[in-house]
Amino acid sequence: MRRELRVLPTDPLCPWQLAGHLEFFIVRLSEFARRAPREVTYLQSGAGQKEFSAVTLDIDGQSWIIHNDTHDPKRQAANIAHELAHGLLVHKPNPLLTAMGTRYFDRTQEDEANWLGPALLISEEAALLIAREGMSIASASNHYGASEEVVRMRMNVCAAWRRLRLAAQPEALRTPQGQES
C-alpha cells in the first residue's frame, strides 16, 4: 500500500488517504445525529465510546466506514486503519447483529485486523527507525499520528529495541555459544 501511495516505508501513512485510494468512503458518526439523535448521543458518550469505534458497511457494493469522531484523532486513525485492514484482508462482510439480536463478532477476522491495522500506521521499517533515532514513544506517536499504545505495540511486535541492541553488539557476542560464525 505504501508503494502504491508513494509513501516511504519509514514515513507516516494517513489512513484517510489510504481509504480514498482503496475507494472507501469515510463518514463521521456525528453526521447521523439528525437521523438518530438518541443513538448517536449514546455512542458518543463515555459508555458508548467504549462500545463503538468504527464499522465498515457494504452499501450497494461500495465500502463505507462509519467512525466515532468523538475519539481522539490518533484513536480515529487506528479505528480507520483497523477497518481498512478488514478490506485489505478481503474479510467477508458480516451482519451487524446475529439472529438473537446480539452484535456479530468473528474473532479470527478481528484478530487479523488488530494486527494489520497498527502495521499500516507503524511499519516495521518505521519501528526500527524510531529505535535507531532514539525517539520517545510520545514523539513517535505525534510524528506518525498513532496512539502511544499503537507505537509501543509495534515497537514490541517488531522487537525494534532488541534488534537495535543486537546490531550494536560485536559479532562474537551475537553468535550463540558452541556455534561457529
VONU-457586 format. One record per residue (C-alpha): residue in one letter; x negated, y, z negated; residue number from 1. Coordinates in Angstrom, 2 decimals, padded with zeros to 5 digits. Layout:
A, X, Y, Z, NUM
...
END
This chain:
M, 000.00, 000.00, 000.00, 1
R, -002.83, 002.38, -000.83, 2
R, -004.38, 001.78, 002.57, 3
E, -001.07, 002.44, 004.33, 4
L, -000.64, 005.67, 002.35, 5
R, -004.31, 006.60, 002.93, 6
V, -004.90, 006.75, -000.82, 7
L, -008.32, 005.66, -002.07, 8
P, -008.34, 002.66, -004.45, 9
T, -009.57, 004.91, -007.28, 10
D, -007.08, 007.73, -006.64, 11
P, -003.70, 008.19, -008.30, 12
L, -000.75, 006.69, -006.42, 13
C, 002.51, 008.64, -006.52, 14
P, 005.42, 006.22, -006.87, 15
W, 007.81, 008.76, -005.29, 16
Q, 005.53, 008.89, -002.22, 17
L, 005.38, 005.09, -002.10, 18
A, 009.18, 004.92, -002.38, 19
G, 009.50, 007.21, 000.65, 20
H, 007.01, 005.08, 002.56, 21
L, 008.97, 001.93, 001.71, 22
E, 012.26, 003.68, 002.57, 23
F, 013.69, 003.51, -000.94, 24
F, 015.97, 006.35, -001.94, 25
I, 015.45, 007.63, -005.48, 26
V, 018.37, 009.06, -007.40, 27
R, 018.25, 010.60, -010.87, 28
L, 020.78, 009.20, -013.35, 29
S, 021.82, 012.77, -014.19, 30
E, 023.25, 013.06, -010.67, 31
F, 026.07, 010.73, -011.79, 32
A, 027.08, 012.94, -014.72, 33
R, 030.19, 014.34, -012.98, 34
R, 031.40, 010.91, -011.89, 35
A, 030.77, 009.09, -015.16, 36
P, 030.07, 011.69, -017.85, 37
R, 030.58, 009.41, -020.87, 38
E, 028.40, 006.63, -019.45, 39
V, 025.62, 008.96, -018.33, 40
T, 025.63, 010.78, -021.67, 41
Y, 025.26, 007.44, -023.44, 42
L, 022.45, 006.20, -021.14, 43
Q, 020.58, 009.46, -021.64, 44
S, 020.95, 009.32, -025.43, 45
G, 018.44, 007.73, -027.82, 46
A, 020.03, 004.27, -027.79, 47
G, 020.94, 004.41, -024.11, 48
Q, 017.42, 005.42, -023.08, 49
K, 016.17, 002.15, -024.54, 50
E, 018.81, 000.20, -022.63, 51
F, 018.40, 001.79, -019.21, 52
S, 015.23, 002.80, -017.40, 53
A, 015.96, 002.13, -013.72, 54
V, 017.72, -000.22, -011.37, 55
T, 017.46, -000.98, -007.67, 56
L, 020.71, -001.35, -005.78, 57
D, 021.27, -002.53, -002.23, 58
I, 023.86, -000.25, -000.68, 59
D, 024.72, -001.10, 002.92, 60
G, 021.29, -002.64, 003.48, 61
Q, 019.43, 000.34, 002.02, 62
S, 017.46, 000.21, -001.26, 63
W, 018.37, 002.81, -003.87, 64
I, 016.55, 003.29, -007.17, 65
I, 018.58, 004.96, -009.87, 66
H, 016.30, 006.03, -012.71, 67
N, 016.75, 007.61, -016.12, 68
D, 015.40, 011.11, -015.61, 69
T, 015.55, 011.87, -019.35, 70
H, 012.48, 009.68, -019.83, 71
D, 009.06, 011.29, -019.99, 72
P, 007.71, 011.86, -016.43, 73
K, 004.98, 009.22, -016.94, 74
R, 007.61, 006.73, -018.05, 75
Q, 009.70, 007.64, -015.00, 76
A, 006.67, 006.86, -012.81, 77
A, 006.33, 003.45, -014.46, 78
N, 010.07, 002.79, -014.09, 79
I, 009.98, 003.59, -010.39, 80
A, 006.76, 001.60, -009.84, 81
H, 008.45, -001.37, -011.55, 82
E, 011.44, -001.15, -009.22, 83
L, 009.16, -000.78, -006.17, 84
A, 007.29, -003.87, -007.34, 85
H, 010.55, -005.83, -007.07, 86
G, 010.85, -004.64, -003.47, 87
L, 007.22, -005.40, -002.60, 88
L, 007.58, -008.86, -004.13, 89
V, 010.69, -009.38, -001.99, 90
H, 012.79, -010.28, -005.01, 91
K, 016.31, -011.17, -004.05, 92
P, 018.79, -008.62, -005.36, 93
N, 020.83, -009.96, -008.25, 94
P, 024.21, -008.80, -009.50, 95
L, 024.11, -006.30, -012.35, 96
L, 026.38, -008.44, -014.52, 97
T, 026.91, -012.18, -014.99, 98
A, 030.37, -013.79, -014.81, 99
M, 030.50, -013.38, -018.62, 100
G, 030.04, -009.60, -018.30, 101
T, 026.51, -009.52, -019.70, 102
R, 023.54, -007.98, -017.91, 103
Y, 021.95, -010.34, -015.38, 104
F, 018.27, -010.93, -016.18, 105
D, 015.79, -013.01, -014.18, 106
R, 012.78, -013.48, -016.49, 107
T, 010.40, -014.60, -013.69, 108
Q, 011.19, -011.63, -011.46, 109
E, 010.91, -009.18, -014.35, 110
D, 007.57, -010.64, -015.46, 111
E, 006.20, -010.34, -011.92, 112
A, 007.36, -006.72, -011.59, 113
N, 005.96, -005.98, -015.07, 114
W, 002.50, -006.94, -013.73, 115
L, 002.63, -005.36, -010.27, 116
G, 004.27, -002.07, -011.29, 117
P, 001.39, -000.95, -013.55, 118
A, -001.15, -002.22, -010.99, 119
L, 000.37, 000.15, -008.44, 120
L, -000.28, 003.05, -010.81, 121
I, -003.74, 001.97, -012.05, 122
S, -005.60, -000.22, -009.57, 123
E, -008.44, -002.48, -010.65, 124
E, -010.85, -000.06, -009.00, 125
A, -009.31, 002.83, -010.93, 126
A, -009.62, 000.92, -014.22, 127
L, -013.30, 000.28, -013.52, 128
L, -013.81, 003.94, -012.63, 129
I, -012.14, 005.02, -015.89, 130
A, -014.56, 002.79, -017.82, 131
R, -017.62, 003.91, -015.80, 132
E, -016.75, 007.59, -016.19, 133
G, -016.07, 007.15, -019.91, 134
M, -012.63, 008.71, -019.53, 135
S, -010.45, 008.68, -022.60, 136
I, -007.12, 006.89, -022.36, 137
A, -005.37, 010.27, -022.71, 138
S, -007.32, 011.87, -019.89, 139
A, -006.89, 008.84, -017.63, 140
S, -003.16, 008.97, -018.44, 141
N, -003.00, 012.60, -017.32, 142
H, -005.13, 012.03, -014.23, 143
Y, -003.14, 009.02, -013.00, 144
G, 000.29, 010.21, -014.17, 145
A, 000.76, 006.96, -016.06, 146
S, 001.54, 006.50, -019.73, 147
E, -001.28, 005.77, -022.16, 148
E, 000.30, 002.36, -022.72, 149
V, 000.07, 001.55, -018.98, 150
V, -003.54, 002.77, -018.77, 151
R, -004.54, 000.73, -021.83, 152
M, -002.78, -002.37, -020.48, 153
R, -004.51, -002.10, -017.10, 154
M, -007.91, -001.48, -018.73, 155
N, -007.43, -004.66, -020.75, 156
V, -006.00, -006.77, -017.92, 157
C, -008.89, -005.77, -015.65, 158
A, -011.39, -006.25, -018.51, 159
A, -012.83, -002.91, -017.38, 160
W, -014.79, -002.07, -020.53, 161
R, -016.13, -005.63, -020.87, 162
R, -017.21, -005.71, -017.23, 163
L, -018.98, -002.37, -017.68, 164
R, -020.85, -003.66, -020.73, 165
L, -021.83, -006.88, -018.92, 166
A, -023.02, -004.96, -015.89, 167
A, -025.26, -002.84, -018.14, 168
Q, -026.93, -005.88, -019.72, 169
P, -030.22, -007.22, -018.32, 170
E, -029.80, -010.31, -016.12, 171
A, -031.38, -012.56, -018.75, 172
L, -028.63, -011.72, -021.22, 173
R, -025.85, -012.32, -018.67, 174
T, -026.93, -015.87, -017.83, 175
P, -025.37, -018.46, -020.18, 176
Q, -027.94, -020.39, -022.24, 177
G, -029.28, -023.53, -020.69, 178
Q, -028.47, -022.47, -017.12, 179
E, -030.91, -021.25, -014.56, 180
S, -030.41, -017.88, -012.93, 181
END
